[in-house]
């Protein structure tokens, strides 16, 4: 079973970058992380998040979590910022480009997230200075999801459907990275249409449901 650590940047007393309308980077990445946590359930993958609440962790603590967990890969999620408020786009940072699987993951992720926001794909870049990339023992990537300093990007980052879409494409690219298949669920959910004293009314309701295509509809008699 593969092992993954997902790091959600900033948190607690550290809001990260702040948008023109006071949106905090820490809150946006936390929202993405919570969606991603749900989306990754049911896969043959051990996942650890550095945080899933509004708490502060130092950069060294984040790297230590990944190293102690002996993760196969590490992904850190951030939102970018720039002094030029016109700048938009998505970029992914790696410590090096020596891991072909990580390179493919980062390129795919960058492209997919950029498409969500119809923003520039700024590509995969390298840095030996970013702490969580430098101090983790496994292949690591850090994604910057658009620029919160741009008022339009900030608006887009506050749309829940966009947050879900970002989490979904991260999940999909992680599936490819780890070669995962969904684990089938045995859970079934039953839908009750109504309860009737007159059995004929119940029969008519079943007929209506079946006419609508719900061919498995049936009556349960409560004693």
N, C-alpha and C positions, 0 to 999 in steps of 0.2 A: 504494500500500500504506500502510495506517495505521501509526502509530508510537505505542507505549504504554510508559510507565515505571511499574513497580510497585515501590513502596517498602515494605520490611519493617522496621517500627520497631525501634529500639534495637539490641542486639547487642554482642558483645565484652564489655568491662568494664561495659557499661550493660545490666542485665537488664530494665529497664523496671519496670512494676508487678509486685509479687510477691504471690501468693495466700496464704491462710491455711496451706496445706500446702506452701508454698515453690515453687509453679509459677511460672516466669518468663514474663512477657509476651513477651520476645524469642524464647524457644523456641517458643511457641505460634504466633506469626506466621511464624516460619521454617518450621514444619511446614506451615502453610497455603500458604506461598509455594512450597514444593517440590512440593506436589500441584498447585498452579495452573500451575507451569512445565510440568509434563507434560501437563496438560489443554489448554494453549494451543498445543501442537505440532500442526501440520497445518492451521493457519489462516493466511490471507493477511494476516498482521499481524507487524510487527517489534516484538518485546517485549524490553525491557531491565529487569532487576531491579537495584535498588541493592545488594542482597546476596542470596546464596544459601548463605551459610555464617555461622558465628557470629563476625562481625567488627563492629567499631565504625566508624560513619561519622558525621561531624558533620551537623547539620541543613543547613548551607550546602553541604556536599559533596553531599547528596542532591538539593537543588535544582539544583545545577550539573550533575549527571548528566543530569537531565531537560532542562535548558535546552540543554546541549551536544548532546544527542541530537535536539533539535528535535521532541520528542514532541508528538503531537496532544492527548493526555490524560495525566494523572498520577493514580495511585491509591496512597494510603498506607494500610497495614493496621496496626491497633493493637488492643490490648485495654484496656478501660477499668478504672478503679478509683475507689472512693469510701470516705470515712470511715464512711459508713453501710453496714454489711455486708449489709443486707437488699436493697439496690438491685440490680436486674437490668435488662437491656434493651440494645437496639442503636440506635446513632445514627450519622449520617453528617454530616460537616462540609464546607462549601464556603466559599470566599472571598466569593462572591456568588451570587445566583440569576439571573444574566443570561443563562446558557446553557441553553436549553430542553432540549437533548439531555442535558446533564449532570444537570439537574434530574430528568428522567425516569429516568436511570440510577440516581441516588442514592436516589430514592424506591423504585424496584423492588428495589434491593439491600438497603435497610434492611428492607423488608417480608419479603423472602425469607429473610434471615439470622435475623430475629426468629422466623420460623416454625420454623426448625430447632430452636431452643432453647425454643420455646413461651414466649418472653419478650416483654416489652413493646417495641413499636416506638416508640422515642423520637423518631423523625422526623429530617428534614434540617434542620440548623442552619447558621448563618453565623458566621464569625469572621474578622476581619482581623488577628488576632494570631498565629495558628498559623504558624510559620515556613515550613513546606513549602508551605502554601497561599499565603502572602504573597509568597514569593520564586521561585515557578515562573511561567514566562511563558505557560503553557497552562492551559486549564480543569482544575481539580484538585479531588479529593475525598479525604477521610480518613475511613475507617470505623473505628468503635470496636465490636469484636465482643464484646458482653456485658461484664460486670464481674467481673474475676478476684478481686476482693475479696469476692465472694459465694461461699461454700463450695460451693454447688450448681453455680454457673456454672463454678467452677474444676474441679469433677469432670467436668462436661460437656465442657470444653475439653481434657480429657485423654483423651477417647474418640476413637479414630482415625476411626471412621465419621462423627463430627461434623465433624472437621477436613476430611475428604474432601467432605462435604456443603457446607461453607462454600466450599471451593475451587470446587466445581461451580457453585454459584449465582453466585459472582463471575464465573466463566467465561461462564455463560449470559447474564448481564446485560451483559458486555463484548461478546458476540456481537451483542446488540441495539444497543449503543452504536455499534459500528463497522459494523453491517450486514454481518456476516461470513457466509460459507458455508464448510462444512467442505471441505477439500481431500481428494479421494479418494486413498486409499493403494493402491499396487500390491503391497504386501507380503502374501503368503499364508503361513499357517502349516499345516504338515502334521502329522497325528497318526498315529503308528504304534501299532497295537494289539499286535502280537507277531510273532515269527518262528518258522516251523515247518519241520521236516525233511520231514514228510509233507504233500504238497500237499492231500490231502483235508481235513486239519485247517485249513489256510488257507482252503479253499473254505467249510467250515462256519462259520468265523469271519466271513467276508464276508457269508454269508447271515444270520447273527445280527445283524450290524451293520445290514444293509439292512432287516431286520425291525423294527429299532428306529428306523428313519427316516433312517439315514445312507446315502442312495441312491447317493452318489458313491463309495462304498467300492470299492477295487479291489486287485488283487494285483500286487506288484512282485517279479520273480524276480532274486535276486542271483546273478551268475555267479562 
